[in-house]
Amino acid sequence: MKHSELQQRLLDYTKLLGRQRIEIPELSGDDEDPFVIFSRPRTPEDMDKLGKYEDSARFNVEVIALLGENEDGTPALLKSDLVELMSGGANDLIKRIADQMFFHKPPKVADLKN
């Protein structure tokens, strides 16, 4: 499928951003290393998928399910986990993780090319 020049440049920029590392100390074990997940940059297609959720709790879990990855690139959260997470008491932590993923401020392009 052929993309417009703007769309292609945006897709190229998204690839250039890479993944964001997110430390979650609340989920760390007894060792001193924090629990870490990664967030890939969101795409226009992701925004289309996320735009249908009016419930903020569902939106937050969907952000993590869509963008969250383990170090090896596998999904950090499975769709089957959604219902259980939404009914649990970790809503504040889920919101904080989702906010870090969704509102991630990307580095400047000059910094990415160096």
N, C-alpha and C positions, 0 to 999 in steps of 0.2 A: 504494500500500500504506500503510495507516494504522499509525503507530508508537505505542507506549506513550508516555506523557508523559515518562518517564525517558529512553527511547531518543531521543526527539526532542530533548530538552534536551542530551543527550550529542552528538548529531549537530550541533546548533547550536554547541556549544562547540568541537567539532573544526574547524568552518569558521572560527570566530573566531580560532583559533590561527595560521592562516596557515602559511607555509613557513619552514623553518629553513635558513639559509645555512651551508654546510660548506666550509671552505677546505682544500685538499689540496696543501700545498706540494711534496710529493714528486712530484707530477704536473705541476708548473709547467714551462713552457718557459724559454727564455733570458731572456724579459722579466721584470720584477720583480713582475708581478701574479700572485697565487696562482691555481691552478686551482680553480674553484668549481663545486659542484653544490648542489642544493637538496633538501630532504626535506619531503614533505608530511606532515601529522600522520597517524598510523596510526588506523585505524577498527576496530570489532569484526570486520568482514568480513576485514580484513587479518590480524587475529590468528587467525581460523579457518584462513586459507590457510597462515600460517606455523607453526601448531601441528603440522603433519604432518611436519616435518623434524626428525629426530633427529640427523643429522650436522651438527656445528657449522659446518663449512666450507660446506656447501650452504645452511644457514640464513642465514649471513652474506651470501652472494651473493644469495639470494632477497630478503632485506631491502632490499638496494640496488636490485635489479631492481623490486621492488614500490613502494618509497617514493621512490627517487631520481629527480630531474627536472633537466633542463637549465633555464637561465634562462627559456626560452620555454615551459616546461611539458611538453616532449616527454620521453620516458623517457631517463634517463641511461645505462641499461644495458639492452640487448636480451636477450631470452631466448636468442637464438642465441649470445650471449657467455658464457653460464653455464659450459658444459663447459670451454671454453678457460681461463676464469679459475680454475676449481676445480683445474685441473691445473698451473697456473703457480706461481711462487714468491712471489706477492704476498699470501699468506694473512694475514700480520700487518697489512698495510695495509688489506686488505679487512675484517678484523675491526674495526679502529679506526673505519673509516667506518661500518660497520653498527652498531657500538655507539653512535656519535654520533646516528645516525638513530633507533635503537630505544629508547635510554634518554634521549632528549631530555627535559630538564626544562622543561615549558612555563611561560610567564610567568604571573603571577598575573592573575586575571580583572580586577581593578581596573586593572591596567596596560594590559590590552588595550582597555578601554573608554575610556581617556583619549586 
